[in-house]
Amino acid sequence: MPNADSTDLRLSEEDITEVALQSLKESGQSDSFTQVVTEYPILEFDENALQLLSMGVHETLRYSSVKPAGGRIYLICKRLFDIVVSLIVLLLLPVPMGIIMLLICLEDKGNPIFSQIRLTEDGKPFRMYKLRSMCMDAEKKFAEVQKENQSDGIAFKSDDDPRITKIGKFIRKTSIDELPQFWNVLKGDMSLIGPRPPLPREVVLYTPEQMNRLLVKGGLSCICQTEGRSDMEFDKWVESDIHYIETRSFKLDISLLWKTAGAVIQRKGAK
């Protein structure tokens, strides 16, 4: 990990535990589980801190009252469907992705693929891939822009993020930047349909209710992405994910996949 500046953004395991517990305590005093975050207490996680966070999620979910729907047959069919669809898409992608990657390199020299640690089922960390829509040092500059968060909750959102490149704005609006995640789906890190995998800096601030999003494998899309994506309030986003977890079925997955295609074509809620 890069060295922090004079304001150390990396905390010890004890600090992470303290921050998480304090956050849960403060959140428990509110009727809503929406938090407006303009300054994340932890931006960088080393391996030990990430492992501690993962263990904390696992322990919290042991006491969850939310019961994921879908039995063994459903999970087998879901995985087979993920493999077939992601493989077909990846076989069709080399030429168009190659063109986009070239445009990214021409505008802002550097690796056109961006990867980031996210959390999925039971708090398991994995590396999620995207086509790079921001400048090369975007993660380092996050400390400067986090106060501009326009989300009503924990997830960061800014309509005028200075880190986004010109080609980045286009591939975000068209969701082209998400295409490399079909590789994550093929590998088994993600599913086509499931709650969007959150960042560690977000999860450390989750309430137990919000942590229920991690009861199942994360996905490319879920209910939120079909109903406006970034336009949806954070607490409604969480509620929609929990509703999916409690009612998921192969039929629902197909329906959400179809609706996702329509939302992408209409650029509904895209930023």
C-alpha positions in Angstrom: 0.0 0.0 0.0 1.3 3.6 -0.6 2.6 5.5 2.4 0.1 7.9 4.0 0.9 11.6 4.2 1.1 13.6 7.5 -2.6 12.7 8.1 -2.4 8.9 8.3 -5.4 7.4 6.6 -4.7 3.8 7.7 -5.7 2.7 11.1 -4.8 -0.3 13.3 -7.1 -3.2 13.9 -8.1 -1.8 17.2 -8.9 1.6 15.6 -11.1 -0.1 13.0 -13.0 -2.0 15.6 -13.5 1.3 17.6 -14.7 3.2 14.5 -17.1 0.5 13.5 -18.6 0.1 17.0 -18.9 3.9 17.4 -20.6 4.1 14.0 -23.1 1.4 14.9 -23.8 3.0 18.2 -24.5 6.4 16.6 -26.6 4.8 13.9 -28.7 2.9 16.4 -29.9 6.2 17.8 -31.5 7.2 14.5 -34.9 6.1 13.2 -33.4 5.9 9.7 -30.3 4.0 8.8 -29.2 6.6 6.4 -25.9 8.3 7.2 -24.6 11.3 5.2 -20.9 10.7 5.0 -18.6 13.5 3.9 -15.5 12.2 5.5 -14.6 8.5 5.6 -12.6 7.6 8.8 -10.6 5.0 6.9 -9.6 5.2 3.3 -6.9 2.5 3.0 -7.0 -1.1 4.4 -3.9 -3.3 4.7 -4.4 -7.1 4.7 -4.7 -7.4 8.4 -7.4 -4.6 8.6 -9.3 -6.2 5.7 -9.2 -9.6 7.4 -10.5 -8.0 10.6 -13.4 -6.3 8.7 -14.3 -9.5 7.0 -14.4 -11.4 10.3 -16.6 -8.6 11.7 -19.0 -8.9 8.9 -19.1 -12.7 9.2 -19.8 -12.4 13.0 -22.5 -9.8 12.5 -24.3 -11.8 9.9 -24.4 -14.9 12.2 -27.2 -13.0 14.1 -29.1 -11.7 11.1 -32.8 -12.3 11.0 -32.8 -12.1 7.2 -33.1 -15.5 5.5 -31.9 -15.7 1.9 -34.4 -17.4 -0.4 -33.4 -20.0 -2.9 -32.3 -23.6 -2.3 -29.5 -25.7 -3.7 -31.1 -26.2 -7.1 -31.5 -22.4 -7.5 -27.9 -21.8 -6.6 -26.6 -24.4 -9.1 -28.8 -23.0 -11.9 -27.8 -19.4 -11.0 -24.1 -20.3 -11.2 -24.5 -22.2 -14.5 -26.4 -19.2 -16.0 -23.7 -16.8 -14.8 -21.0 -18.9 -16.5 -22.8 -19.2 -19.8 -23.8 -15.6 -20.1 -20.5 -14.1 -18.9 -18.6 -16.4 -21.3 -20.7 -15.4 -24.3 -20.3 -11.7 -23.4 -16.5 -12.0 -22.9 -16.2 -13.7 -26.3 -17.9 -10.8 -28.0 -16.0 -8.1 -26.1 -12.3 -8.1 -27.3 -12.7 -5.7 -30.3 -15.1 -3.1 -28.7 -13.2 -3.2 -25.4 -9.9 -2.9 -27.2 -11.1 0.3 -28.9 -12.3 1.8 -25.6 -9.1 0.9 -23.9 -7.1 2.6 -26.6 -9.2 5.8 -26.2 -8.6 5.7 -22.5 -4.8 5.4 -23.0 -4.8 8.2 -25.6 -6.6 10.7 -23.3 -4.8 9.7 -20.0 -1.8 7.5 -20.4 -1.8 4.5 -18.0 -3.5 1.2 -17.4 -7.0 1.3 -18.9 -8.1 -1.3 -16.5 -8.9 -0.2 -12.9 -9.2 -2.7 -10.1 -10.5 -2.2 -6.6 -11.0 -4.3 -3.5 -14.7 -4.9 -2.8 -16.6 -7.1 -0.3 -19.1 -9.8 -1.3 -20.9 -12.7 0.4 -20.1 -13.0 4.1 -17.6 -10.2 3.9 -15.2 -12.0 1.6 -12.9 -9.5 -0.2 -12.1 -9.7 -3.9 -10.6 -7.5 -6.6 -13.3 -6.1 -8.9 -12.4 -4.8 -12.4 -13.6 -1.8 -14.4 -12.5 0.2 -17.4 -10.8 3.2 -15.9 -13.1 6.3 -16.1 -10.9 8.5 -13.8 -7.4 9.9 -13.7 -4.6 7.5 -12.7 -4.2 8.9 -9.2 -8.0 9.0 -8.5 -7.8 6.9 -5.3 -5.1 9.2 -3.9 -7.3 12.2 -4.7 -10.4 10.8 -3.0 -9.3 12.4 0.3 -9.7 15.8 -1.4 -13.2 15.1 -3.0 -14.9 13.0 -0.3 -16.4 16.2 1.3 -18.3 16.7 -2.0 -20.4 13.6 -1.4 -23.9 14.2 -2.8 -25.3 10.8 -1.7 -27.8 10.7 1.2 -25.9 7.8 2.7 -22.6 6.0 2.9 -22.0 5.3 -0.8 -20.0 8.2 -2.5 -21.6 10.1 -5.3 -20.7 13.4 -7.0 -22.2 14.7 -10.2 -19.1 16.9 -10.8 -16.2 14.7 -9.7 -13.1 16.4 -11.1 -11.3 13.0 -11.3 -13.5 11.7 -14.1 -12.0 11.9 -17.6 -13.8 12.9 -20.8 -14.0 9.3 -22.1 -14.8 8.3 -18.5 -18.0 10.3 -18.5 -19.1 8.5 -21.7 -18.3 5.0 -20.5 -20.0 5.7 -17.1 -23.2 7.0 -18.7 -23.4 4.0 -21.0 -22.2 1.5 -18.3 -19.4 0.4 -20.6 -17.0 0.8 -17.7 -18.6 -2.2 -15.9 -17.9 -4.7 -18.8 -14.7 -6.2 -17.2 -16.9 -7.4 -14.3 -18.2 -10.2 -16.5 -14.7 -11.7 -15.9 -15.5 -11.4 -12.1 -18.8 -13.2 -12.8 -17.0 -16.0 -14.8 -14.5 -16.4 -12.0 -17.2 -16.7 -9.4 -16.4 -13.5 -7.5 -19.8 -12.0 -8.5 -23.1 -13.0 -10.0 -25.0 -11.4 -12.8 -27.8 -10.4 -10.3 -27.1 -9.6 -6.7 -26.4 -6.5 -4.4 -23.7 -4.3 -5.7 -20.4 -5.1 -3.9 -19.5 -2.3 -1.5 -16.1 -0.8 -0.7 -14.4 -1.6 2.6 -14.5 2.0 3.7 -18.3 1.9 3.3 -18.8 -1.4 5.0 -16.9 -0.3 8.1 -19.7 2.3 8.6 -22.5 -0.2 8.0 -25.2 -0.8 10.6 -26.3 -4.4 11.1 -29.3 -3.7 8.8 -27.1 -2.5 6.0 -24.6 -5.4 6.5 -27.4 -7.7 5.5 -26.6 -6.8 1.9 -23.6 -9.1 2.3 -25.6 -12.2 3.0 -25.4 -13.3 -0.6 -22.9 -13.0 -3.5 -22.6 -9.5 -5.0 -23.7 -8.9 -8.5 -23.5 -6.7 -11.6 -27.0 -5.5 -11.0 -30.0 -5.7 -8.6 -33.3 -4.0 -8.0 -31.7 -0.6 -7.4 -29.9 -0.6 -10.8 -33.2 -1.2 -12.6 -35.0 1.6 -10.8 -32.7 4.6 -11.3 -29.3 3.5 -9.9 -27.8 6.6 -8.4 -31.2 8.3 -8.2 -32.3 6.0 -5.4 -32.0 7.0 -1.8 -29.4 4.9 0.1 -31.9 3.5 2.7 -34.2 2.6 -0.2 -31.3 1.0 -1.9 -30.5 -1.2 1.1 -34.2 -2.1 1.5 -34.4 -3.1 -2.1 -31.3 -5.4 -1.7 -32.7 -7.0 1.4 -36.1 -7.5 -0.4 -34.2 -9.2 -3.3 -32.3 -11.5 -0.8 -35.5 -12.6 0.8 -37.4 -13.2 -2.4 -34.8 -14.2 -5.0 -35.5 -16.8 -7.6 -34.3 -17.8 -11.0 -37.4 -16.1 -12.5 -36.7 -12.9 -10.6 -33.1 -12.9 -11.7 -34.1 -13.2 -15.4 -36.6 -10.4 -14.9 -34.0 -8.1 -13.3 -31.5 -8.9 -16.0 -34.0 -7.9 -18.6 -34.9 -4.7 -16.8 -31.2 -3.9 -16.3 -30.6 -4.0 -20.1 -33.5 -1.6 -20.5 -32.1 0.8 -17.8 -28.7 0.7 -19.5 -30.2 1.5 -22.9 -32.2 4.4 -21.5 -29.3 5.5 -19.3 -31.7 5.6 -16.4 -30.0 7.1 -13.4 -26.6 6.9 -15.0 -24.0 9.5 -13.8 
